[in-house]
Amino acid sequence: MNAIEVKDLKRQFKTTIGIIKRKTKTIVAVDGISFDIQNGELFGLLGPNGAGKTTTIKMLTTLLIPTSGSARIMNFDVVRDADKIRPKIGFIFGGERGLYWRLSGFDNLRYFASLYYVDSESAKKKIPELIELVGLQGREKEKVEGYSRGMRQRLHIARALLHDPEILFLDEPTMGLDPVGARNLRMTIRNLQSAKKTILLTTHYMFEADALCERIAVINKGKIVALDTPDKLKRAVQDLSIVEIEVFGIPPEYIEKIRAMKFVDNVAVESRDQRQVLLVQTSKGPSAISELVEALNGLRLGKIVTREPTLEDAYVRLVGGA
Amino acid sequence: MFKKLQNILRIIGMSFEIEMRQNLTDGFVLFGIVIQPLIVAFMALWMLKDKGPDYAIYVVVGSAMTGLWTTLLFNGGNSITGERWTGTLESLVGSPSSLRVVVFGKVLANVTQSLLSMIGCYILISLVMGYPLSLSNPLLFTASVVFTVFAFVCFGVIIASLFILIPDFQRLQNTLEFPVYILCGFLFPIALLPGWTTPLSYILSPYWAARALHGAAQGTLDTNQILISMGLLVLFSVMYLSVSGILYRIVLRKARVDGTLNTTG
């Protein structure tokens, strides 16, 4: 039995435009996606902002009703059997919301323990363990409003684990964490995977998805554009090389010029301090450098390197660049 | 069955505690609970200092009930809006607990806090002004207070569902405040209202609460009449609770369809 089964899942939202002549506009957030997640699998859902990742998770966690299609969690339907699903799942949504800021972290956990029917004796044991697991010991009696963003995120994680759920939905769990905190959380996720938990993870960090996920679905504009293991997704771009060119201030017309070059498959731009790095995917390899440099004539360039494609490059190709 | 009841009582208890603690750290709510009732109690008793104690207790009970209703409508309703804005409404709905039970605990906290504050304020001010308030039937009055709390909480559970259903229900809050004062006879008898409003009053449990409290405080009703009022008060409250089960199912389904559990959709 699969832990999660999603078939032709679709979700639309209606919004109104205008003040006097109000028009209703329908926005398709998730557009007929299908996938299965096996028991104990760590499955990644990757996509740009607004791709439909959070909407998908909200449907699977019974917080939104799909417009059409179906989703089953441990063979229970997310619409009809919400009451049976809720005790078996834990979820966290990225960001700082979803906590009681005027209460301490400890009291937040006490409250959610009661909401998840964790009996008082178990809660007394479990809460300190989780506080230690997420590294909040010594600060647990302080009000959440005084916590840093990372501390709040860690409190969310402790909350999601209170009732020892069989399935976890983690929507950008490392967002806002410092590198050490993010690394510790990745270790926690790995431990949960070792404990045979089924995990659906969304993240913007490709290395994170590459390191953790057994399979990844790439979602863009509400549709799944690729679904495979990280290695197989990377193989899809193995015909390409990546030319990285450091540029100090690049106007948009230069990017479009490069994008239009015949041998260029895709272009993305990353900002790094005062400079940008132009990531050009090309099948031409290092021999493309001279033509690219010529196209960037007039701009101040820095280091130029050619490298093998990563999962991030596969992702950029699938979702269409920056 | 016993385990289920135990869980319900625990969730009510925890929601009660959490709401109380949150209110006690909110300056605006504290003003409404401590300072405002002191001012209202002082003004009411100052105006009534030359009237007889029977009339005074009528106004004191009536104004306390209006305060209770205002607290219920504003603090109870706003707490749902607050949960939506802070993103905790999703966490509550996504948990295995019934949101109706959670809301019951929250409303109970608001009503209890407001009631204790008002009782304290009226006693304090009447002592300071040397104007003791006397109750005709203290035992029945105390019993009526307990049932009144139950009635207000059950009514509050119904009202809170409107805040879940309609995200900007706050806009309509003020329009609900006075009709309930008037229809429930908090400050003057409903006999003064047009006849067609009487059935409306009869189906509102706070009306029976006001009748029992006024009757027990002033001695204008005999024991049987007070007991009948209390019985009807309980009957309507239980009916509200039963209806709220279906109502919450409908409201939560609608919120999940419309995507209104969170302000960010």
Interface residues (C-beta under 8 A of the other chain):
Chain A: F13 K58 T61 T62 L63 L64 I65 D83 R86 P87 F91 F93 G95 R97 G98 L99 Y100 W101 R102 L103 D107 R110 Y111 F112 S114 L115 Y116 Y117 S120 K143 R159
Chain B: N7 R10 I11 G13 M14 S15 I18 R21 Q22 T25 D26 T86 G87 T88 E90 S91 L92 V93 G94 S95 P96 S97 V102 R253 R256 V257 G259 L261 N262 G265
